[in-house]
């Protein structure tokens, strides 16, 4: 309890610049944790939707029936479902054209799916750059607060006739709090960014594989 009170006292007794740095870092930490929880929800949902869709897609159901059923479900129009719907919609539309050959149909279908894939990856990567920025910048912001606090402590020490460790220690301790808060904000952001970037890459590879497999399936159907 005494340690907690002394930490609060250090923050309250710090200079205005150090206090401003601490407020900025605490705000960055709150934003970081908000983004971490949000991306965990979004990426987790994307993985679950992909698993359910792939199980149903490869079950052998008629693609037209699958497309109609998925189009009626407005809650899950994301991920592989969005990619499949974009591709199959263009495939059906182009196949109805009288002057469209198989190469044209497949080319248009692939472009539609890759456009949908790009939109899905952009959605999954949303806010990750901000998370990376918080992780990389927060330690330097904390270090700035620490350097400023130490400068103020030594400046005050220079005006004393008799310099002692007890006189300068509180000021240095106040300054070091900024570095600690900076690391507290940065470490979770860096860990989460690396984890989520890897998950997005895995989902991208999964989506890319589905596009190629679906194109092969449509090619066989078109030739049949």
N, C-alpha and C positions, 0 to 999 in steps of 0.2 A: 504493500500500500504506500509505504514511504517512497519507494522508487517511482511509483506511478505519480505521486504528488510532486516529487522533485522534477520529473520529466515535464509535467505541466508547468511547473514554475520556471523551468528553463525556457520553455516556449514563450511564456508570458513576459519574461524579462528580456527576451532577445530584442535586437534592434528592429526597426520597422522594415528594413530591407530583408532581413532574415525571416521575419514573420510573413512578409509578402511571398517569399520563396516557399515557405512551408504551406501557405494557403494554396498556392499554385500547384504544388506537388500533391497535396491531399485531393484537390479537385481532379488532377490527372489520374490519381489512383482510383477514384470513384468512377470516372469515365472508363478507365481500363477494365475494371471489374464488370461494369455494365456491358461492355463490348464482349468480354470473355464469356459471360453467361448467354448473351444473345447468339454469338457464333456457335456455342456448344449446342444450343437448341436447334439452330438452322441446319448445321452440318449433321447432327444426329437424325433429324427428320429426313434429310436428303438420303442418308444411308438406308434408313428403313424403307423409304419409298422405292429406292432402287432395288432392294432385295425383294420386296413384294411384287414389283412390276416384272422383274426378270423371271421370277417363278411362274407368274401367270403367262408371260409372253411365250416362254419356251414350253408351256404345257400342251401346245398344239391346237389352241383355239383358233377359230377363223379370225383373221386380222380385221376384217370389216366389222365383225361383231364386237371385237375388243375395242376398236376405235370408237364405235357408237357408245359403248358402255363407259369408256373413259371420258368421252366428251360430256356425258351427263353428270359426271362427278366433278363438281366445281371446287371441291376442297383440295384435290391433289394434283392440280395442273402445274406441276413442277418437275424438275429433274428429267429422268428418262421418259416420263409420261409426256412432258412437253416436247421433247425431242422426237419421240415416236409420232405424236399427233401432227407435228409440223411436217415431218417427212411423208407420212401416209396421206395426209391431206393433199400435198402437192403431187404425190404419185397418182392418186385417183384423178385429180384435176387434169394433169398432163396426159394421162392415158386416154381421156375422153376426146382429146384434140385429134382431129383427123390427120393432120400432117406431122404429128409427133412420132419420131422413131424411138426405139428403145434407148439409144444413147442419150437423146435429148431428155427423155423422161427420167432416166437415172441421174443425169447431171443436175436437173432441177431439183430432184428429190434430195440429193446429197447437199446441195447448197442450202436448202431449207433447213435440213437437220443441223448443219454446221452453224448456221445463224442462230438457231435455237440453243445449240450447245454453248455458243459464245455468250448468249444472254444468261444462261444458267450459271456459267462460271463467273461472270461478272457479279451475279447476285450472291454467289457463295463467297466471293472475295471481298464483298463490301465491308468496309471498316477495318480490314486487316492492315492497310497502310497506316491508318491512324494508330492502331495498336503497336505497329513496329516503330512509329515515330515516338510514342510515349516511352517505349522500352529503350530506345537509343538516346533520347534527349534528357530524360529525367535524371540520370546520374550527373550529367553536366550542370543541370540547373541546381541540383543539390550541392555540387562542388562549388558553384558560384556563391551560394549562400554561406558555405563553410569558409571560403576564402575571405569573403566580405566580413564575416563575423570575427575571424582571426585578426584581420587587419584592424578592425575597431578595437579589439582587445589589446593588441600591442600598441596602438595609438594611445589608448587610455593608460597603458602601463608606462609609456614614456613620460607621462606627466607626474608620475609618482616619484617621491624622493627615495622611497625604499621599496624595491620590487620584490615580491614574494610569489611563490607558486599559488598560495591561497588567493592572491589578488587576481591572478590571470586565469586560473583554472575554470571558474564559472563561465567566463566569456568564451573560452575555447570549447567548453562542453556545449554551450548554447549553439555554437557554430557547427559542431559535429552532428547535432541533431538533424540539420538540413541534409547532410550526406546520407544519414540513416534513412530518412524519409524518402530521399531520392531513390535509394536502392530498393526500398519497400515498394515503391511505385513501379520500378523498372523490371525487377526480376519476374513477377507474374506475367507482365506484358510480353517479355521476351520469350518465356517458356510457352505461353499460350500461342503467340504468333508462329513459332516454329512448329508446334503441334498442329495448328489449324492449317498452316500452309501445306504441310505434308498430307493432311486429310483432303484438302482441295485438290492436290495433285493426284491423289489416288482416285478421287471421284472423276476427275478429268479423264484419266486413263480408262476408267470404267465406262464413261460415256463414249469415249472415242472408240473403244472396242465394240460397243453396241452399234454405233453408226456403221462400222465396217461389216459387222455380222448381218445387220439389217439390210444393208445394200446388197450383200451377196444373196440374201434370201429373196429380195425383190428382183434381182437379176435372173435368178433361176425361175421365178414365177413368170417374169416377162418373156423369157424364152420358151416357157412351157405353153 
